[in-house]
């Protein structure tokens, strides 16, 4: 007779925090009128509506990193050794910086963020606790030491990224309100 496995609560808690961070961001973003989506505050590089694209970018990037980790059998991964990695990252960043979304873009951008978020849940949601916590040494940039990276780290970083931009949405809206009233 086999004993049913009991899923560790740690992956579930971490993913629930990831979901909560997304929900809090979306609640803040929902306050953004369509007219403010193209607003870029002085000194910033992203339009308010481009934050949706900007949140998708690291999700895609970290899912790629995790795929590389798995393919390497949790051995060393050197992103700096892949010349296409830096080129692709620069191109994605430039596209987000250039974006000036409109109200017509909002549904597509929200759907893209939803899909990206679900890919994270699909990739990491079925991992057992040991695999979720397992790390591999990842070199992110030439000349830097490898950084321990695993599923738990990635989900935590992505939740923190939502949190960072939740606060930014309120600040950007305040700036837009001020500039549009002048």
Buried (B, 14 or more C-beta within 10 A) or exposed (E): EEEEEEEBEEBEEBBEBBBEBBEBBBEBBEEBEEEBBBBBBEEBEBBBBBBBBBBBBBBBBBBBBBEBBBEBEBEEBBBEEEEEBEEBBEEBBEEBBEBEBEBEBBEEBBEBBBEBBEBBBEBBBEBEBEBBBBBBBBBBEEEEEEBEBBBBBBBBEBBEBBBEBBEBBEEBBEBBEEEEEE
